[in-house]
Amino acid sequence: MPKLSSLWLIVGKVHRKPPRPSLILLTILVILLAAAILFTFSGSTQSPTATVIFFDTSENVLAQAELQISDTMITRYIGLSQTTSLGKNQGMLFVHPSETNHVYVMRNMSFPIDIIFIDSQGTIVSIHHASPELPPYTPYEGLSKWVIELPYNWTLDHNISPGDTVHIYLD
């Protein structure tokens, strides 16, 4: 009897062809990929945190902050844009795969912040005091491996400036 699409007619009954191993494997891979994407975007896990201590050029402690760590492409893109405010010594630490020129903007931000660019040696390269704005966004940039965002004028309040250093401790 001739085959009809993916069905066979056998003695008046319709039976499906048994699934091919490659189709089963493809289905499993699609399910795993969907689960990974859902896990990434769900925010169901607590983001890791770090304590950062700021030092002046004489190695005197200037300040300390508690930061959420942002170390994936999607969390770096979102940043603090889904945050309504920051505590006094709270912010976000952006970890990049390599030291290069990074550009940040105030996309979807509802409060002002300080943006601190730090090189791979832990030296503060530049500090920007950024306010929320509508497009086109002002680009804030610096050569950095790490970027820290803290409450507006936090660096001024703690006498932190380019040339000072940071030590990062994972919690």
CORFEN-V681722 format. One record per backbone hydrogen bond with DSSP energy under -0.5 kcal/mol. NH is the residue of the N-H (numbers start at 1). CO is the residue of the C=O. If there is no record, write none. Layout:
nh=NH co=CO
nh=NH co=CO
This chain:
nh=4 co=7
nh=5 co=3
nh=7 co=4
nh=8 co=15
nh=10 co=8
nh=10 co=13
nh=13 co=10
nh=15 co=8
nh=15 co=13
nh=17 co=6
nh=24 co=20
nh=25 co=21
nh=26 co=22
nh=27 co=23
nh=28 co=24
nh=29 co=25
nh=30 co=26
nh=31 co=27
nh=32 co=28
nh=33 co=29
nh=34 co=30
nh=35 co=31
nh=36 co=32
nh=37 co=33
nh=38 co=34
nh=39 co=35
nh=40 co=36
nh=41 co=37
nh=42 co=38
nh=43 co=39
nh=50 co=67
nh=51 co=169
nh=52 co=65
nh=53 co=167
nh=54 co=63
nh=55 co=165
nh=56 co=60
nh=59 co=56
nh=62 co=54
nh=63 co=54
nh=65 co=52
nh=66 co=89
nh=67 co=50
nh=67 co=65
nh=68 co=91
nh=69 co=48
nh=70 co=93
nh=71 co=69
nh=76 co=72
nh=77 co=73
nh=78 co=74
nh=79 co=75
nh=81 co=78
nh=83 co=80
nh=90 co=87
nh=91 co=66
nh=92 co=149
nh=93 co=68
nh=94 co=92
nh=94 co=147
nh=95 co=70
nh=95 co=93
nh=96 co=94
nh=96 co=145
nh=100 co=98
nh=100 co=144
nh=102 co=100
nh=102 co=142
nh=104 co=140
nh=107 co=105
nh=109 co=106
nh=113 co=130
nh=114 co=150
nh=115 co=128
nh=116 co=114
nh=116 co=148
nh=117 co=115
nh=117 co=126
nh=118 co=146
nh=119 co=123
nh=122 co=119
nh=124 co=164
nh=125 co=117
nh=126 co=117
nh=128 co=115
nh=130 co=113
nh=130 co=128
nh=133 co=106
nh=140 co=104
nh=141 co=139
nh=142 co=102
nh=144 co=100
nh=144 co=142
nh=145 co=118
nh=146 co=118
nh=147 co=94
nh=148 co=116
nh=149 co=92
nh=150 co=114
nh=151 co=90
nh=152 co=112
nh=154 co=151
nh=157 co=153
nh=158 co=154
nh=159 co=156
nh=160 co=155
nh=163 co=124
nh=164 co=161
nh=165 co=55
nh=166 co=122
nh=167 co=53
nh=169 co=51
nh=171 co=49
